[in-house]
């Protein structure tokens, strides 16, 4: 086991969300990102973000570019190599079991789970009438909204829209079959019907046309635990940017090529 020491004048930010990363970048302070890194590109926290400032189009691009710039400018400490952090002794433990004592104050940006989760059930569209719908809002926390997006599956027509149904569930509900992917399928299908989405054409009887049920396959479930945060991502993004040495270095690097902060 290797033991080291890191001395830093300003407080180090400890977190595990995209908000904590952006907070560190805004303040130009070093950050320790704990695992599991808690974010999802379809999370509601990205919905009111103005991505134009960062020259990106969505939460995925924002997150990946932010991780890159934080690593490049050495603001992200042991990026991707953190196994744990002991607040009482200010000890950072790496995945290689190296222990680093942090000789600096620490600021915990987010930590405790709230007991609630944002749950993402993804589905692959198999058959049905084409449509221009991008979002369907539900009436309660279970199947709160359905989000459609261009399929990125190999061999699938780009006009095909896969979708994700998003729910807000307690820790107990996540384990309850009544809120599982099977019930999500049923409720999502009902939401499609209410929205007027149709399956493939079946037959005509007189002046009335009949359609088959929409077919879709379950692709996976991701559970994003919601944690207590000092500020929301929107609030952090609205903070004034400190133009410290890392920020100035990055601006010099991008002076000849337009990138996400250009």
C-alpha positions in Angstrom: 0.0 0.0 0.0 1.4 3.4 -1.1 0.9 6.5 1.0 1.1 10.0 -0.3 0.2 13.6 0.6 -1.3 16.4 -1.4 -1.2 20.0 -0.2 -3.7 22.4 -1.8 -4.4 26.0 -0.6 -8.1 26.3 -1.6 -10.8 23.9 -0.4 -11.3 20.8 -2.6 -14.8 20.0 -3.8 -16.1 16.5 -3.2 -19.0 15.3 -5.2 -20.4 12.6 -7.5 -22.7 14.6 -9.8 -22.4 16.7 -13.0 -23.4 19.6 -10.8 -20.4 19.2 -8.6 -18.1 19.1 -11.6 -19.6 22.3 -13.1 -19.4 23.9 -9.6 -15.7 23.2 -9.5 -15.2 24.5 -13.0 -17.1 27.7 -12.3 -15.0 28.4 -9.2 -11.7 27.0 -10.8 -11.1 24.7 -7.8 -9.9 21.1 -7.7 -12.4 18.4 -7.4 -12.6 14.7 -6.4 -15.3 12.8 -8.2 -16.6 9.9 -6.3 -18.1 6.8 -7.8 -20.7 5.9 -8.9 -20.8 9.1 -11.0 -24.4 10.0 -10.8 -25.9 11.4 -14.0 -28.2 10.4 -16.9 -28.4 12.3 -20.2 -32.2 12.2 -20.1 -32.4 13.5 -16.5 -34.7 16.4 -15.8 -31.7 18.4 -14.4 -30.5 18.9 -18.0 -33.9 20.2 -19.3 -33.5 23.9 -18.5 -29.8 24.2 -19.3 -28.7 26.6 -22.0 -26.2 24.4 -23.9 -25.3 27.2 -26.3 -22.8 28.6 -23.9 -20.8 25.4 -24.1 -21.3 24.8 -27.8 -22.8 21.4 -27.2 -26.3 20.0 -27.9 -27.1 17.8 -25.0 -26.2 16.6 -21.5 -24.0 13.8 -22.7 -21.8 16.1 -24.7 -21.7 18.6 -21.8 -20.7 15.9 -19.3 -18.0 14.3 -21.5 -16.4 17.6 -22.4 -16.5 18.8 -18.8 -14.7 15.6 -17.7 -12.1 16.1 -20.4 -11.4 19.8 -19.6 -11.2 19.1 -15.9 -8.7 16.4 -16.5 -6.7 18.4 -19.0 -6.3 21.3 -16.6 -5.6 19.1 -13.6 -8.7 20.3 -11.7 -10.0 16.7 -11.5 -8.0 14.8 -9.0 -7.3 11.1 -9.9 -10.0 11.2 -12.5 -11.6 7.7 -13.0 -9.2 6.2 -10.4 -11.1 7.0 -7.1 -12.1 4.1 -5.0 -13.3 6.1 -2.0 -12.8 9.1 0.2 -12.7 9.2 4.0 -13.9 12.6 5.2 -12.8 12.2 8.8 -9.1 11.7 7.9 -9.2 13.4 4.5 -7.9 10.3 2.8 -8.3 9.6 -0.8 -8.1 6.0 -1.8 -7.4 5.1 -5.4 -8.4 1.9 -7.2 -4.8 0.7 -6.8 -5.1 1.1 -3.1 -2.9 4.1 -2.9 -3.8 6.4 0.0 -3.4 10.1 -0.3 -3.8 12.4 2.6 -5.4 15.7 1.5 -3.8 18.6 3.3 -6.6 21.1 2.5 -10.1 21.9 3.5 -12.9 20.0 1.8 -16.3 21.1 0.6 -18.9 18.4 0.3 -21.1 19.4 -2.6 -23.4 16.4 -2.6 -23.5 13.2 -0.4 -26.6 11.7 1.1 -29.2 10.0 -1.0 -32.7 11.5 -0.6 -34.5 8.1 -0.8 -35.9 9.0 -4.2 -34.7 7.9 -7.6 -35.1 8.9 -11.2 -35.7 5.7 -13.1 -35.1 5.3 -16.8 -36.8 2.3 -18.7 -35.5 2.2 -22.2 -37.4 0.5 -25.1 -36.7 -0.3 -28.7 -39.5 0.6 -31.2 -40.3 -2.4 -33.4 -43.4 -1.5 -35.4 -46.0 1.2 -35.6 -47.0 4.3 -37.5 -44.3 7.0 -37.9 -44.9 10.1 -35.8 -43.4 13.4 -34.8 -44.0 13.1 -31.1 -40.9 13.8 -28.9 -42.5 13.8 -25.5 -45.6 12.5 -23.7 -46.2 13.7 -20.1 -47.9 11.5 -17.6 -50.1 12.3 -14.7 -48.1 11.0 -11.7 -44.6 10.0 -10.7 -44.8 6.5 -12.2 -44.2 6.9 -15.9 -44.0 10.6 -15.5 -42.9 11.2 -19.1 -41.9 9.3 -22.3 -39.0 10.8 -24.3 -38.5 9.8 -28.0 -35.2 10.1 -29.8 -33.6 8.9 -33.0 -32.5 5.3 -32.7 -28.8 4.6 -32.7 -29.0 0.9 -33.2 -27.0 -0.7 -36.0 -29.0 -1.5 -39.1 -32.1 0.5 -37.9 -33.6 3.2 -40.1 -32.8 6.6 -38.7 -36.4 7.6 -38.9 -37.1 5.0 -36.2 -37.6 6.5 -32.8 -36.7 4.5 -29.7 -37.9 5.9 -26.4 -37.4 6.0 -22.6 -40.0 6.1 -20.0 -39.0 8.1 -16.9 -40.4 7.6 -13.4 -39.7 9.0 -10.0 -39.7 6.2 -7.4 -38.8 5.7 -3.8 -36.1 3.2 -2.8 -38.9 0.8 -1.7 -40.9 1.3 -5.0 -37.8 0.5 -7.1 -37.9 -3.0 -5.6 -41.6 -3.4 -6.0 -42.8 -5.5 -9.0 -45.8 -3.2 -9.3 -43.4 -0.5 -10.5 -41.2 -2.8 -12.5 -40.5 -2.8 -16.3 -43.6 -5.0 -16.9 -46.0 -2.5 -15.5 -44.0 0.3 -17.1 -44.7 -1.4 -20.5 -48.4 -1.6 -19.8 -48.8 2.0 -18.7 -46.6 3.3 -21.5 -48.8 1.5 -24.1 -51.8 3.2 -22.5 -50.1 6.6 -22.8 -49.4 5.9 -26.5 -53.1 5.2 -27.0 -54.2 8.3 -25.2 -51.7 10.3 -27.3 -53.2 8.9 -30.5 -50.1 6.9 -31.6 -51.0 3.8 -33.7 -49.5 0.5 -34.6 -49.2 -0.8 -38.2 -52.3 -0.7 -40.4 -54.5 -3.9 -40.0 -57.7 -3.6 -42.0 -60.6 -1.4 -43.0 -64.3 -2.0 -42.2 -66.4 0.5 -44.0 -65.1 3.9 -43.4 -63.2 2.9 -40.3 -59.5 1.9 -40.3 -58.1 -0.5 -37.7 -54.5 -0.7 -36.5 -52.4 -3.2 -34.7 -50.9 -2.6 -31.3 -47.5 -0.8 -31.3 -44.7 -3.3 -30.7 -41.7 -2.4 -28.7 -39.0 -4.3 -26.7 -37.6 -3.6 -23.3 -33.9 -2.6 -23.6 -32.9 -1.9 -20.0 -33.4 0.0 -16.8 -31.2 2.5 -15.1 -31.8 3.9 -11.6 -30.3 7.3 -10.8 -30.4 7.9 -7.0 -31.2 11.5 -6.2 -28.7 13.1 -3.8 -28.8 16.2 -1.7 -26.9 19.0 -3.5 -25.9 22.5 -2.5 -27.1 23.8 -5.8 -29.0 22.5 -8.8 -27.1 22.2 -12.1 -29.1 25.1 -13.5 -28.1 27.3 -10.5 -24.5 26.3 -10.9 -24.6 27.1 -14.7 -25.9 30.5 -13.9 -22.9 31.3 -11.6 -20.3 33.7 -12.9 -17.3 32.0 -14.3 -14.0 32.6 -12.4 -11.3 33.2 -15.0 -8.5 31.4 -13.2 -5.3 29.9 -14.6 -6.9 26.7 -15.8 -9.6 28.7 -17.6 -7.0 31.0 -19.2 -4.9 28.0 -20.3 -8.0 26.4 -21.9 -8.8 29.7 -23.7 -5.3 29.8 -25.1 -5.6 26.2 -26.3 -8.9 26.9 -28.1 -7.9 30.2 -29.6 -7.2 28.6 -33.0 -10.0 26.0 -32.9 -13.6 26.5 -31.9 -14.5 24.0 -29.2 -17.2 23.6 -26.6 -16.0 26.6 -24.6 -15.2 28.7 -27.6 
